[in-house]
Amino acid sequence: MTRRVVVVGAGIVGLATAWQISRADPDVEVVVVDKETAIAQHQTGRNSGVIHSGVYYVPGSNKAEMCRRGRAQLLAFVAEHGIAHDLCGKVVVAVEDAERGALQTIAERGRANGVSCDLIGPAALAEIEPAVRGVEALRVDDAGIVDFGGVARQLARLVTDAGGELRLGAAVLDGHEGPDGVVLETTTGDVHGDLLVACAGLHSDRLLATMTGEEPPVTIVPFRGEYHRLTEGARDLCRALIYPVPDPRFPFLGVHLTRHVSGEVLAGPNAVLALDREGYSWGDRSWRELRAVAGHPGMRILARTHWRTGLGEMYRSLSRAAFARALQRMTPDIDADDLLPWRAGVRAQAIFPDGTLADDFVLHTTRRAVHVLNAPSPAATAALAIGETLANRALSLS
C-alpha cells in the first residue's frame, strides 16, 4: 500500500526534504503543509543569501558534515536549474592581535573540513578587500552567494511535478501521532499521513509537544537579526563577503558585510531577542511569548551570564550610529549615513534547560515522525543534505 508522508514547513529545508523523499521513493505520496500562503516566508526568504563553506564548524559535527555535503549538492542544483549564484569567496578578519588565536582555530577547523582557506596578512587582505583593515585574515575560497528564494521555488516545482501536494495557508491547530499514523488538524481541514517530517522552524518545539505530549528537549528562543543595505555610493567598500572573527561563546557570526545576488550590499545581522516568535520589528510583541521566554530556566541562566552582550545588541538595534561603529572595526570608512534599512529575519535558536545555546543541528525521532528542532545557519546551504538525511530517516520508520 502507498505510504503518505506529511512535511510541515515550506521553507527550504521542508521543500528539500519533500523533494528528497520523492526522489528516494517515487511511490510515496508527499504533502507539504504550511500556514503561510506562499513558500519561504521566514528564515529562507529573510537571510543574506550566503553559501557557507563549513569553515567554522567543529569537525565531525552535523553542521560540518551536512554543510560540506549540502554545499556540493546546492552548487550542482543551481547550475542545473540556472539559479543566480556567485562563488565570490570571503575573508574573516582579525582586527587586533588578540583575535589571532581564534582565527587560527577557524583555519584549522576549515582545513579539517576540507575547506579551501588560507591565512593572509594585511597586504594580501588589501588586494582582496581594499577598504578593510586587519592584522590578519582568513581567505575562504569556497564561500559565495545564491538566490535561496529561487532554490525554494524550484524545489516546490519539482515536488509538485513529481505528484506532491503543497497545501499552503494551512495552519496547524492540533495533531497527534498514533500507532498507525499521524493526523494534523489544520485551518483547511485534517491532514492524514503514515509519517511526519516536521521542519517547523520557529514553532518546531511546540509542534513536537502538540504531536506527542512530550516536553521538548530544547526550547526555541527567537533572535531577530536586523540588516541594513549600503547606499549606492558606499557599495565599493565591499567586493564580496567580509566577516569578523566570531565570539566563540555564541553560535552567531557577528555583524558582517555581504554582496547579495540582487546587487545590494548588506550589513548585518545583529542578534537581539525578538519579542515574539515572528517578531520582525520592535512593534511585533506577544506578552505570552515574553512570559514563556522569561520563565524558561535556560533563558534565565543565559541572561544572567551574558546580559552585557544582550544590551550591546539592543543598543545596535536602536542606534544606526552604533551599528555603523561595529562595522567600522573592519571597514573604517563606513559611516552611519551609508546605512539604509533592509528586511529583518528571526533565527529559531534552540536552548537547552541549562542555558546552553544549541550549536549544532538537533533532530528528534519518534515512532512515526522526525522533528527538526534546531536548524539555523548554515541550514540553507546544507538544505539538500539535511533533506536527504530526513528523507532516509523518515522512510526507515515503520
ABEGO torsion letter per residue (X at the ends): XBBBBBBBEABAAAAAAAAAAAAABAABBBBBBBABABBGABAAAABAGBBBAGAABBBGBAAAAAAAAAAAAAAAAAAAAGBBBBBAEBBBBBABAAAAAAAAAAAAAAAAAGBBBBBBBAAAAAAABAABBBABBBBBAABBBBBAAAAAAAAAAAAAAAGBBBBBGBBBABEBBBAAEBBBBBAAEBBBBABBBBBAEAAAAAAAAAAAGBBBABBBBBBBBBBBBBBAAAAAABABBBBBBBBAABABAEBBBBBBAAGBBBBOBBBBBBABABBABAABBBAAAAAAAAABAAAAAAAAAAAAAAAAAAAAAABAAAAAAAAAAABAABBAAABBBBBBBBBBBBBBAAGBBBABBBBBBBAABBBBABBBOAAAAAAAAAAAAAAAAAAABX
